[in-house]
Amino acid sequence: MTREPTTERGRLRVRGFDADATTDVDWSPDRGGRTASRRARAWRRFSGNRTAVAGLVVVVALLVLAVFARPIEVAGVTVQPFALAPYAPATTDVAPASQPPSLAHPFGTDWAGRDVLSRVLYGGRYSLAIGVVAVALGVGVGVPLGAVAGYVGGWVDEAIMRLVDVLYAFPFLVLAIALVAVFGQGFWKLVLALVVVGWISYARLVRGEILRVKEEEYVLASRALGVPDRSILARHVVPNAIAPVVVQATLDVGTVVLSAAALGFLGLGLPPGTAEWGSMLSASRDTLMQGQWWVTVFPGLAIFLFVLSINLVGDGVRDAIDPQGDSRREAR
Amino acid sequence: MSQKAKSVDSPLLTAENIKKHFPVETGIISRFLGDEEFVRAVDGVDIELREGETVGVVGESGCGKTTLGRTVARLYEPSDGSIHFDDQEITDVSGDRLKKLRKNIQVIFQDPMSSLNPRKTVGEIVAKPLEIHDLASGDEKRERVIELFEEVGLQESHLDRYPHEFSGGQRQRVGIARALAVEPKLIIADEPVSALDVSVQAQIINLMKRLQAEYGISYLFIAHDLSVVKHISDRVAVMYLGKIAEKGSTEEIFENPQHPYTRALMNSIPRVDKKRSRRDILLEGTPPSPSNPPEGCPFHSRCPEFIGDECVDREPELEQVSGDSGSEDSSHVVACHWQEKSVEERQEQDPFN
């Protein structure tokens, strides 16, 4: 490539500009093909977030470990034959009691000679199930109630939101403890207690969003078209109000797992001796002082790892569907 | 176009003494004590609309013109008054009859972004009214949507796109296509071009005029932009603080405005030429709060042609403009105490003389 020396002052020169030679740029908005759906765009944003993906990997790994820890039988038929955990969680005396970690028992054994590794792997089933089920039921109760309160307004709103206010007046964990004390111990009773204290935050969140969305003109436009109210609520209002709930619910899975563990630690969760992470911590707190750190540290680590990961996922979900990253704002 | 409108006798829409009062959100305690306050957004408006006619409603922000439109479209429940459409009372229809009414009265909204659900493709949005009213389904529906798209100047390839991918003008075209889908007799156009830039405004206005000529649609055209209203309307109603200040044919209102408020509005139209320069009337301040409107004439607090006690004490009725003020149109009415004055006194005080 040869360079022509500059003959005049100024480094930039326009050469050979000819109006006839330029062709019109096609400004039609056609880019061909379908536009990626919102979900696809959100997933693209999420998968670009490395910490969130790492969190998701850990969560999925813990899930897989929990599911494949021991074989699952439904009505006598083995649906899941794999056993990653070497021993059943309740089997005692698989080795001498209170052994430190070794090759045979990488996480050591507890006071009853149970394999801590097996119990931690299996315990994921309780913790994760409680987290997911309690949050799903909380969303299932809170979102419809909040949506109806926000959309209908009037005394319906007043009644639902005052109930929410009353429940909000109690500290989360204190109310949960009181409920467990009333209901008694057991998986579904624990879930029920967590749902009763958990749905209120979704109801309030959804109601606020609904109040915003229902003022949008497309809601009025749907009404002008004669769309029935329940269809407006279900098809136009709720889908545009649900994003913050998805984020909140993801983050709440961590909180609920932590609460379940706390209740377990207080001896209020599942029956004693259950291989639930919180209960395991509770059962081993006396032996920590005697230097048997492994019985406490491993279930504690499992809780820590899961809650941290689910929070990373939650943050990633928020960033992915954040209204600020919303295409609607982008267009403005 | 006004010729055509005059030839049809029975009005398509008649709204009498329409009132819409919104309760001010107060605490639960004052509600028990009965301290309810109301915003009188629309406070006794009569309006009628003939087939194929365009009536413009103008006024400042907050004068109740949008509320009037939405009340007439039965999106808001009127607090008082009666609405007749197509010789039927529609003031409190509900259920199936309301749904049938929705098919005949459609609304175009101001903000073309906010009036389209961001989660639906524009094809779905325009097809929705066809589904709701069982007008078409399957392939037939798709064909009809394509037809509507072409009618408003969009392409078939736009069908599967989302609203955010369009420009403001295109979105407003989608809004118009949606309103057209049910083949309504009346379209309430609520500031349909206010959010658009001037060149696009002209396109949309021309589109609306063409559709009117083709399908004989009536428009209730709500706007604050007088030049747009002048361009499209057969008749104009000027609103101030929930009431009609002056009403008449477009020519009358623009060439022979009688109400001081109308004159002030006309004066606010920016002009390039100084040819028609009139004595400047500048309105000061903002309209009073509609929850606590002034006694007497609602405009007296800002009126540049304030007479005296009668303006404060007594509310002027809408009266026909007397022939000697140069009016030829019997439907030209104005609510101002100046109408009661003698011809000489009025001419003496007329700011345009």
Contacts between the chains, C-beta under 8 A, distances in Angstrom:
chain1	res1	chain2	res2	distance
A	29	B	158	7.9
A	29	B	165	6.7
A	29	B	166	7.3
A	29	B	167	7.9
A	29	B	170	8.0
A	30	B	155	7.9
A	30	B	157	5.8
A	34	B	160	5.3
A	35	B	160	7.1
A	35	B	161	5.8
A	35	B	162	5.9
A	35	B	165	6.5
A	38	B	119	6.7
A	158	B	28	7.5
A	216	B	114	5.2
A	216	B	115	7.9
A	217	B	109	4.6
A	217	B	110	7.5
A	217	B	111	5.8
A	217	B	114	4.3
A	217	B	115	3.9
A	218	B	114	6.6
A	218	B	115	5.3
A	218	B	116	5.7
A	218	B	117	4.4
A	220	B	70	7.6
A	220	B	75	6.0
A	220	B	107	7.5
A	220	B	109	7.1
A	220	B	115	7.6
A	221	B	107	6.8
A	221	B	109	6.1
A	221	B	115	4.9
A	221	B	116	7.7
A	221	B	175	7.6
A	221	B	178	7.2
A	222	B	117	7.8
A	222	B	128	7.5
A	223	B	75	6.0
A	224	B	73	6.2
A	224	B	75	5.9
A	224	B	102	6.5
A	224	B	105	7.9
A	224	B	106	6.4
A	224	B	107	4.3
A	225	B	102	6.2
A	225	B	106	7.7
A	225	B	128	6.3
A	225	B	129	4.7
A	225	B	132	5.7
A	225	B	178	7.4
A	225	B	182	7.4
A	226	B	98	7.3
A	226	B	99	4.5
A	226	B	102	3.5
A	226	B	103	7.0
A	226	B	129	7.7
A	226	B	132	5.3
A	226	B	133	6.7
A	227	B	128	7.1
A	227	B	132	5.7
A	236	B	117	5.4
A	239	B	119	5.5
A	240	B	117	7.1
A	240	B	118	7.1
A	240	B	119	6.4
A	326	B	118	7.9
A	327	B	118	7.6
A	327	B	162	7.3
A	327	B	164	5.0
A	328	B	113	7.4
A	328	B	118	4.9
A	328	B	164	5.3
A	330	B	164	7.2
A	331	B	113	7.8
A	331	B	164	3.9
A	331	B	165	7.4
A	332	B	113	7.6
